[in-house]
Amino acid sequence: MGFLRRLFGGRDQPISVHTESDGTQIRVSVSGAPTAQRRRTERGHARAPLAGNFAPPELPRLATPTLPPKSERPYRAANCPYCAAVLAPLPKAKKACPSCHQAILVRSSFDGFIDLLREADLDAWSEQDNLKRSDALEHRELEERQALKAAGFLASDSGLSVEVHGESHYQRVLERVAGGRSEHGADFQCVARLVREPANRYDKNAVRVEVQGETVGYISRDDVEDILPMLEKLDGQGRPAWVRATIVGGWDDGRTRGSFGIQLDDLPEEDEI
């Protein structure tokens, strides 16, 4: 850990640890001054939330639209698509029309209806259904971005994608936040904060990524220049840079184990905030 602190701009200082009767550990430098962070022991104590202006916002939770089961969905029409004869009972699978004897296809649409189709119309129907699905997903993404902005997150309509590097040094933090390993790996949404490190001795433009107050990686050098103007503007306004993030990886299927990583939502440019 001393090597990592030197690498990313920190400095090792001798410390002593005083444990109080309730299990609280206070880390004190040799000068007698308490360090900036007061920690609880790992066993039986939750980490205290960040206070004041740096308390992370909560992730907005949008209601997930659900469709009724296929057996309860209404038919868009009750007529044969060939001869327009009224069908009773309505077919639940491919069936020949009792009047014209043509094969009627039955398909469940993305908008919640059941459609009766001619075979010649199937390709066009599939294309239209995919368009409905795409429009619905685009509308939901827009709602999510608006909700994130309203909650205090950085979210972009245009999309400035950045990568996080160095997660291999912070596997324990990522594993703890994600709730441990699983067979198929993590897909865990959380709140990340971007913090500039102008005093970093190796890179004055370094930007670290924090989750729950702990470093989990650094923005890649290739991407830092794109987001520095935005972060400088936020610093001038006294606003922390919160962004929605997703912890991925960390699978353990009994044969292989994957590393954890973290992905950030697309970020806005300076003129978007």
C-alpha positions as YAML, in Angstrom:
chain: A
units: angstrom
residues:
- id: 1
  name: MET
  ca: [0.00, 0.00, 0.00]
- id: 2
  name: GLY
  ca: [2.93, 2.36, 0.63]
- id: 3
  name: PHE
  ca: [3.97, 1.88, -2.98]
- id: 4
  name: LEU
  ca: [0.47, 2.70, -4.20]
- id: 5
  name: ARG
  ca: [0.29, 5.85, -2.11]
- id: 6
  name: ARG
  ca: [3.63, 7.00, -3.51]
- id: 7
  name: LEU
  ca: [2.52, 6.10, -7.04]
- id: 8
  name: PHE
  ca: [-0.71, 8.06, -6.89]
- id: 9
  name: GLY
  ca: [0.57, 11.05, -4.99]
- id: 10
  name: GLY
  ca: [0.08, 10.06, -1.34]
- id: 11
  name: ARG
  ca: [2.79, 10.09, 1.31]
- id: 12
  name: ASP
  ca: [3.41, 7.51, 3.99]
- id: 13
  name: GLN
  ca: [3.38, 8.86, 7.54]
- id: 14
  name: PRO
  ca: [3.98, 6.87, 10.72]
- id: 15
  name: ILE
  ca: [0.74, 6.40, 12.60]
- id: 16
  name: SER
  ca: [-0.51, 4.85, 15.78]
- id: 17
  name: VAL
  ca: [-3.93, 3.31, 16.26]
- id: 18
  name: HIS
  ca: [-5.99, 3.88, 19.40]
- id: 19
  name: THR
  ca: [-8.99, 1.58, 19.92]
- id: 20
  name: GLU
  ca: [-11.84, 2.89, 22.05]
- id: 21
  name: SER
  ca: [-14.12, 0.72, 24.16]
- id: 22
  name: ASP
  ca: [-16.88, 0.70, 21.52]
- id: 23
  name: GLY
  ca: [-14.55, -0.67, 18.85]
- id: 24
  name: THR
  ca: [-13.85, 2.65, 17.14]
- id: 25
  name: GLN
  ca: [-10.33, 2.96, 15.80]
- id: 26
  name: ILE
  ca: [-8.72, 6.43, 15.62]
- id: 27
  name: ARG
  ca: [-5.61, 6.65, 13.46]
- id: 28
  name: VAL
  ca: [-3.18, 9.27, 14.79]
- id: 29
  name: SER
  ca: [0.02, 10.55, 13.18]
- id: 30
  name: VAL
  ca: [3.25, 10.76, 15.14]
- id: 31
  name: SER
  ca: [2.62, 14.47, 15.55]
- id: 32
  name: GLY
  ca: [-0.50, 13.63, 17.55]
- id: 33
  name: ALA
  ca: [-2.92, 15.07, 14.98]
- id: 34
  name: PRO
  ca: [-5.82, 12.74, 14.07]
- id: 35
  name: THR
  ca: [-5.99, 11.74, 10.43]
- id: 36
  name: ALA
  ca: [-8.83, 13.04, 8.29]
- id: 37
  name: GLN
  ca: [-10.76, 9.80, 8.34]
- id: 38
  name: ARG
  ca: [-12.25, 8.12, 11.40]
- id: 39
  name: ARG
  ca: [-12.88, 4.42, 10.75]
- id: 40
  name: ARG
  ca: [-14.99, 1.77, 12.37]
- id: 41
  name: THR
  ca: [-13.59, -1.71, 12.74]
- id: 42
  name: GLU
  ca: [-14.64, -4.08, 9.96]
- id: 43
  name: ARG
  ca: [-16.61, -6.31, 12.33]
- id: 44
  name: GLY
  ca: [-20.04, -5.13, 13.36]
- id: 45
  name: HIS
  ca: [-19.83, -1.47, 12.32]
- id: 46
  name: ALA
  ca: [-21.05, 0.18, 9.13]
- id: 47
  name: ARG
  ca: [-19.02, 2.90, 7.45]
- id: 48
  name: ALA
  ca: [-20.38, 6.36, 8.30]
- id: 49
  name: PRO
  ca: [-21.86, 8.29, 5.33]
- id: 50
  name: LEU
  ca: [-20.07, 11.33, 3.98]
- id: 51
  name: ALA
  ca: [-21.37, 14.50, 5.55]
- id: 52
  name: GLY
  ca: [-22.42, 17.94, 4.38]
- id: 53
  name: ASN
  ca: [-22.11, 18.95, 0.75]
- id: 54
  name: PHE
  ca: [-20.24, 15.76, -0.02]
- id: 55
  name: ALA
  ca: [-22.99, 13.36, 0.99]
- id: 56
  name: PRO
  ca: [-23.70, 11.34, -2.19]
- id: 57
  name: PRO
  ca: [-27.13, 11.68, -3.78]
- id: 58
  name: GLU
  ca: [-29.38, 8.66, -4.02]
- id: 59
  name: LEU
  ca: [-29.76, 6.91, -7.34]
- id: 60
  name: PRO
  ca: [-33.20, 7.61, -8.82]
- id: 61
  name: ARG
  ca: [-35.39, 4.56, -9.19]
- id: 62
  name: LEU
  ca: [-37.78, 4.65, -12.12]
- id: 63
  name: ALA
  ca: [-40.76, 2.35, -12.18]
- id: 64
  name: THR
  ca: [-40.16, -0.57, -14.53]
- id: 65
  name: PRO
  ca: [-43.03, -0.99, -16.99]
- id: 66
  name: THR
  ca: [-44.43, -4.49, -17.02]
- id: 67
  name: LEU
  ca: [-46.71, -6.21, -19.49]
- id: 68
  name: PRO
  ca: [-49.44, -8.65, -18.49]
- id: 69
  name: PRO
  ca: [-48.83, -12.31, -19.26]
- id: 70
  name: LYS
  ca: [-49.61, -13.36, -22.81]
- id: 71
  name: SER
  ca: [-52.78, -15.15, -21.71]
- id: 72
  name: GLU
  ca: [-54.22, -11.84, -20.44]
- id: 73
  name: ARG
  ca: [-53.23, -9.54, -23.32]
- id: 74
  name: PRO
  ca: [-55.95, -8.14, -25.55]
- id: 75
  name: TYR
  ca: [-56.17, -8.91, -29.28]
- id: 76
  name: ARG
  ca: [-55.72, -5.88, -31.49]
- id: 77
  name: ALA
  ca: [-58.36, -7.25, -33.86]
- id: 78
  name: ALA
  ca: [-60.68, -10.27, -33.84]
- id: 79
  name: ASN
  ca: [-60.84, -10.75, -37.61]
- id: 80
  name: CYS
  ca: [-59.02, -13.01, -40.01]
- id: 81
  name: PRO
  ca: [-56.26, -10.95, -41.66]
- id: 82
  name: TYR
  ca: [-57.13, -12.59, -45.02]
- id: 83
  name: CYS
  ca: [-60.92, -12.59, -45.31]
- id: 84
  name: ALA
  ca: [-61.92, -10.42, -42.31]
- id: 85
  name: ALA
  ca: [-64.16, -13.16, -40.91]
- id: 86
  name: VAL
  ca: [-64.81, -12.80, -37.18]
- id: 87
  name: LEU
  ca: [-62.86, -15.47, -35.30]
- id: 88
  name: ALA
  ca: [-64.38, -17.17, -32.30]
- id: 89
  name: PRO
  ca: [-62.62, -18.43, -30.36]
- id: 90
  name: LEU
  ca: [-59.54, -16.34, -31.11]
- id: 91
  name: PRO
  ca: [-56.48, -18.47, -31.97]
- id: 92
  name: LYS
  ca: [-53.66, -18.70, -29.42]
- id: 93
  name: ALA
  ca: [-51.18, -20.17, -31.89]
- id: 94
  name: LYS
  ca: [-50.85, -20.66, -35.65]
- id: 95
  name: LYS
  ca: [-54.21, -21.82, -36.97]
- id: 96
  name: ALA
  ca: [-56.11, -22.07, -40.25]
- id: 97
  name: CYS
  ca: [-59.05, -19.69, -40.69]
- id: 98
  name: PRO
  ca: [-62.34, -21.68, -40.62]
- id: 99
  name: SER
  ca: [-63.67, -19.52, -43.47]
- id: 100
  name: CYS
  ca: [-60.83, -19.12, -45.99]
- id: 101
  name: HIS
  ca: [-58.53, -21.85, -44.61]
- id: 102
  name: GLN
  ca: [-55.46, -19.60, -44.73]
- id: 103
  name: ALA
  ca: [-52.81, -20.00, -42.03]
- id: 104
  name: ILE
  ca: [-53.07, -17.23, -39.41]
- id: 105
  name: LEU
  ca: [-49.95, -16.34, -37.42]
- id: 106
  name: VAL
  ca: [-50.27, -15.18, -33.82]
- id: 107
  name: ARG
  ca: [-47.66, -12.78, -32.44]
- id: 108
  name: SER
  ca: [-47.32, -10.88, -29.16]
- id: 109
  name: SER
  ca: [-46.43, -7.23, -29.80]
- id: 110
  name: PHE
  ca: [-44.03, -5.14, -27.72]
- id: 111
  name: ASP
  ca: [-46.84, -2.68, -26.91]
- id: 112
  name: GLY
  ca: [-48.85, -5.39, -25.13]
- id: 113
  name: PHE
  ca: [-51.31, -6.50, -27.82]
- id: 114
  name: ILE
  ca: [-51.68, -9.81, -29.65]
- id: 115
  name: ASP
  ca: [-51.73, -9.50, -33.43]
- id: 116
  name: LEU
  ca: [-53.15, -11.86, -36.05]
- id: 117
  name: LEU
  ca: [-50.98, -11.85, -39.18]
- id: 118
  name: ARG
  ca: [-50.64, -13.14, -42.67]
- id: 119
  name: GLU
  ca: [-47.36, -14.92, -43.35]
- id: 120
  name: ALA
  ca: [-46.50, -12.33, -46.01]
- id: 121
  name: ASP
  ca: [-46.78, -9.55, -43.40]
- id: 122
  name: LEU
  ca: [-44.55, -11.13, -40.77]
- id: 123
  name: ASP
  ca: [-41.28, -9.39, -41.77]
- id: 124
  name: ALA
  ca: [-42.88, -5.93, -41.88]
- id: 125
  name: TRP
  ca: [-44.61, -6.56, -38.55]
- id: 126
  name: SER
  ca: [-41.30, -7.65, -36.96]
- id: 127
  name: GLU
  ca: [-39.58, -4.50, -38.21]
- id: 128
  name: GLN
  ca: [-42.31, -2.27, -36.78]
- id: 129
  name: ASP
  ca: [-42.26, -4.11, -33.47]
- id: 130
  name: ASN
  ca: [-38.49, -3.64, -33.20]
- id: 131
  name: LEU
  ca: [-38.97, 0.10, -33.87]
- id: 132
  name: LYS
  ca: [-41.51, 0.27, -31.03]
- id: 133
  name: ARG
  ca: [-39.04, -1.47, -28.74]
- id: 134
  name: SER
  ca: [-36.22, 0.89, -29.75]
- id: 135
  name: ASP
  ca: [-38.40, 3.98, -29.26]
- id: 136
  name: ALA
  ca: [-39.47, 2.78, -25.82]
- id: 137
  name: LEU
  ca: [-35.86, 2.15, -24.75]
- id: 138
  name: GLU
  ca: [-34.77, 5.56, -26.03]
- id: 139
  name: HIS
  ca: [-37.62, 7.23, -24.15]
- id: 140
  name: ARG
  ca: [-36.65, 5.41, -20.95]
- id: 141
  name: GLU
  ca: [-32.99, 6.41, -21.32]
- id: 142
  name: LEU
  ca: [-34.11, 10.04, -21.68]
- id: 143
  name: GLU
  ca: [-36.22, 9.74, -18.53]
- id: 144
  name: GLU
  ca: [-33.24, 8.21, -16.67]
- id: 145
  name: ARG
  ca: [-30.90, 11.02, -17.71]
- id: 146
  name: GLN
  ca: [-33.42, 13.66, -16.66]
- id: 147
  name: ALA
  ca: [-33.93, 11.93, -13.30]
- id: 148
  name: LEU
  ca: [-30.17, 11.68, -12.75]
- id: 149
  name: LYS
  ca: [-29.66, 15.38, -13.50]
- id: 150
  name: ALA
  ca: [-32.49, 16.33, -11.16]
- id: 151
  name: ALA
  ca: [-30.89, 14.24, -8.40]
- id: 152
  name: GLY
  ca: [-27.51, 15.99, -8.77]
- id: 153
  name: PHE
  ca: [-25.65, 13.56, -11.02]
- id: 154
  name: LEU
  ca: [-23.57, 14.35, -14.07]
- id: 155
  name: ALA
  ca: [-25.42, 12.91, -17.03]
- id: 156
  name: SER
  ca: [-25.06, 13.66, -20.72]
- id: 157
  name: ASP
  ca: [-27.45, 13.77, -23.63]
- id: 158
  name: SER
  ca: [-24.60, 13.65, -26.13]
- id: 159
  name: GLY
  ca: [-22.33, 11.15, -24.40]
- id: 160
  name: LEU
  ca: [-18.70, 11.69, -23.37]
- id: 161
  name: SER
  ca: [-17.40, 8.25, -22.47]
- id: 162
  name: VAL
  ca: [-14.38, 7.85, -20.17]
- id: 163
  name: GLU
  ca: [-12.50, 4.81, -18.91]
- id: 164
  name: VAL
  ca: [-11.34, 3.97, -15.40]
- id: 165
  name: HIS
  ca: [-7.89, 2.42, -14.97]
- id: 166
  name: GLY
  ca: [-6.07, 0.92, -12.01]
- id: 167
  name: GLU
  ca: [-9.00, -1.04, -10.56]
- id: 168
  name: SER
  ca: [-6.68, -4.00, -9.98]
- id: 169
  name: HIS
  ca: [-5.21, -2.12, -7.00]
- id: 170
  name: TYR
  ca: [-8.63, -1.72, -5.36]
- id: 171
  name: GLN
  ca: [-10.22, -5.15, -5.74]
- id: 172
  name: ARG
  ca: [-11.18, -5.48, -2.06]
- id: 173
  name: VAL
  ca: [-13.12, -2.21, -2.10]
- id: 174
  name: LEU
  ca: [-14.95, -3.10, -5.32]
- id: 175
  name: GLU
  ca: [-15.78, -6.59, -4.04]
- id: 176
  name: ARG
  ca: [-17.16, -5.22, -0.79]
- id: 177
  name: VAL
  ca: [-19.29, -2.57, -2.47]
- id: 178
  name: ALA
  ca: [-20.64, -5.08, -5.02]
- id: 179
  name: GLY
  ca: [-21.63, -7.48, -2.25]
- id: 180
  name: GLY
  ca: [-19.03, -10.15, -2.97]
- id: 181
  name: ARG
  ca: [-18.43, -12.54, -5.81]
- id: 182
  name: SER
  ca: [-21.00, -14.61, -7.67]
- id: 183
  name: GLU
  ca: [-21.02, -17.25, -10.36]
- id: 184
  name: HIS
  ca: [-21.90, -14.83, -13.17]
- id: 185
  name: GLY
  ca: [-20.22, -11.71, -11.82]
- id: 186
  name: ALA
  ca: [-21.47, -8.31, -10.72]
- id: 187
  name: ASP
  ca: [-23.72, -5.80, -12.41]
- id: 188
  name: PHE
  ca: [-24.10, -3.42, -9.48]
- id: 189
  name: GLN
  ca: [-25.06, 0.24, -9.81]
- id: 190
  name: CYS
  ca: [-23.54, 2.67, -7.35]
- id: 191
  name: VAL
  ca: [-22.58, 6.32, -6.90]
- id: 192
  name: ALA
  ca: [-19.06, 7.42, -7.84]
- id: 193
  name: ARG
  ca: [-17.32, 10.75, -7.28]
- id: 194
  name: LEU
  ca: [-14.61, 12.24, -9.48]
- id: 195
  name: VAL
  ca: [-11.91, 14.13, -7.58]
- id: 196
  name: ARG
  ca: [-9.07, 16.14, -9.11]
- id: 197
  name: GLU
  ca: [-5.57, 15.73, -7.68]
- id: 198
  name: PRO
  ca: [-3.62, 18.83, -8.77]
- id: 199
  name: ALA
  ca: [-0.99, 18.10, -6.08]
- id: 200
  name: ASN
  ca: [-0.31, 14.62, -7.44]
- id: 201
  name: ARG
  ca: [3.48, 14.49, -7.91]
- id: 202
  name: TYR
  ca: [3.26, 12.17, -10.91]
- id: 203
  name: ASP
  ca: [0.39, 13.76, -12.80]
- id: 204
  name: LYS
  ca: [-1.04, 17.15, -11.88]
- id: 205
  name: ASN
  ca: [-4.11, 16.36, -14.01]
- id: 206
  name: ALA
  ca: [-4.88, 13.09, -12.21]
- id: 207
  name: VAL
  ca: [-8.55, 12.44, -11.45]
- id: 208
  name: ARG
  ca: [-9.39, 9.68, -9.00]
- id: 209
  name: VAL
  ca: [-12.67, 7.78, -8.81]
- id: 210
  name: GLU
  ca: [-14.17, 7.26, -5.37]
- id: 211
  name: VAL
  ca: [-17.00, 5.01, -4.22]
- id: 212
  name: GLN
  ca: [-18.24, 5.30, -0.63]
- id: 213
  name: GLY
  ca: [-15.31, 7.61, 0.10]
- id: 214
  name: GLU
  ca: [-12.62, 5.15, -1.06]
- id: 215
  name: THR
  ca: [-10.51, 5.21, -4.21]
- id: 216
  name: VAL
  ca: [-11.38, 2.53, -6.77]
- id: 217
  name: GLY
  ca: [-9.36, 3.75, -9.76]
- id: 218
  name: TYR
  ca: [-8.25, 6.71, -11.85]
- id: 219
  name: ILE
  ca: [-9.58, 8.24, -15.05]
- id: 220
  name: SER
  ca: [-7.33, 7.19, -17.91]
- id: 221
  name: ARG
  ca: [-4.84, 9.84, -19.03]
- id: 222
  name: ASP
  ca: [-6.30, 9.72, -22.55]
- id: 223
  name: ASP
  ca: [-9.67, 10.89, -21.21]
- id: 224
  name: VAL
  ca: [-8.65, 13.33, -18.49]
- id: 225
  name: GLU
  ca: [-8.12, 16.31, -20.80]
- id: 226
  name: ASP
  ca: [-11.71, 15.96, -22.08]
- id: 227
  name: ILE
  ca: [-13.28, 16.25, -18.63]
- id: 228
  name: LEU
  ca: [-10.90, 18.63, -16.82]
- id: 229
  name: PRO
  ca: [-12.75, 21.79, -17.96]
- id: 230
  name: MET
  ca: [-15.99, 20.38, -16.58]
- id: 231
  name: LEU
  ca: [-14.39, 19.39, -13.25]
- id: 232
  name: GLU
  ca: [-12.68, 22.78, -12.91]
- id: 233
  name: LYS
  ca: [-16.02, 24.50, -13.48]
- id: 234
  name: LEU
  ca: [-17.68, 22.34, -10.82]
- id: 235
  name: ASP
  ca: [-14.83, 23.03, -8.38]
- id: 236
  name: GLY
  ca: [-15.33, 26.76, -8.94]
- id: 237
  name: GLN
  ca: [-19.01, 26.35, -8.09]
- id: 238
  name: GLY
  ca: [-18.23, 24.24, -5.02]
- id: 239
  name: ARG
  ca: [-20.08, 21.28, -6.47]
- id: 240
  name: PRO
  ca: [-18.84, 17.68, -6.16]
- id: 241
  name: ALA
  ca: [-18.80, 15.61, -9.35]
- id: 242
  name: TRP
  ca: [-21.20, 12.70, -8.81]
- id: 243
  name: VAL
  ca: [-21.79, 10.14, -11.54]
- id: 244
  name: ARG
  ca: [-23.68, 6.87, -11.73]
- id: 245
  name: ALA
  ca: [-21.34, 3.89, -12.03]
- id: 246
  name: THR
  ca: [-21.64, 0.14, -12.48]
- id: 247
  name: ILE
  ca: [-19.32, -2.41, -10.89]
- id: 248
  name: VAL
  ca: [-18.83, -5.37, -13.22]
- id: 249
  name: GLY
  ca: [-16.80, -8.58, -13.28]
- id: 250
  name: GLY
  ca: [-15.75, -10.49, -10.20]
- id: 251
  name: TRP
  ca: [-17.22, -13.81, -11.25]
- id: 252
  name: ASP
  ca: [-16.22, -17.09, -9.60]
- id: 253
  name: ASP
  ca: [-17.60, -20.19, -11.34]
- id: 254
  name: GLY
  ca: [-15.41, -22.66, -9.49]
- id: 255
  name: ARG
  ca: [-12.89, -22.82, -12.34]
- id: 256
  name: THR
  ca: [-12.04, -19.20, -13.05]
- id: 257
  name: ARG
  ca: [-12.19, -15.94, -11.12]
- id: 258
  name: GLY
  ca: [-12.60, -12.57, -12.79]
- id: 259
  name: SER
  ca: [-11.36, -9.19, -11.63]
- id: 260
  name: PHE
  ca: [-13.77, -6.43, -10.71]
- id: 261
  name: GLY
  ca: [-13.98, -3.28, -12.80]
- id: 262
  name: ILE
  ca: [-16.05, -0.10, -12.75]
- id: 263
  name: GLN
  ca: [-17.80, 1.67, -15.61]
- id: 264
  name: LEU
  ca: [-19.04, 5.27, -15.51]
- id: 265
  name: ASP
  ca: [-22.07, 6.73, -17.24]
- id: 266
  name: ASP
  ca: [-21.37, 9.10, -20.11]
- id: 267
  name: LEU
  ca: [-20.32, 12.51, -18.80]
- id: 268
  name: PRO
  ca: [-21.36, 15.99, -19.98]
- id: 269
  name: GLU
  ca: [-18.97, 18.51, -21.44]
- id: 270
  name: GLU
  ca: [-18.30, 21.87, -19.79]
- id: 271
  name: ASP
  ca: [-21.05, 23.72, -21.65]
- id: 272
  name: GLU
  ca: [-23.66, 21.15, -20.57]
- id: 273
  name: ILE
  ca: [-23.47, 21.95, -16.85]
...
